[in-house]
Amino acid sequence: MCADAGVVATGYVDHAHGTMIETGEGGHVTEVVLRPQLSVASPTMVDAALTLHGAAHRVCCIASSVNFPVHHQPRMQAVAA
């Protein structure tokens, strides 16, 4: 999505966190929080990257396939070349 919109991603890392409840027969995940950190090539791309992040979540096949909420706390930053 970024490439199609002209947003140049220069780095990506995510510090995801999940919560699981143990039951007598195993357990199950109750929620996941994704904390993606995306670096882009220019300060003018930061707002577009945030907007695209929301769009990507809406079409994410993984997030739409699980039976627990997937929350996002994205952080976008421009990195000087």
Secondary structure, 3 states (H helix, E strand, C coil): CHHHHCCCEEEEEECCEEEEEEECCEEEEEEEEECEEEEECCHHHHHHHHHHHHHHHHCCCCCCCCCCCEEECCEEEECCC
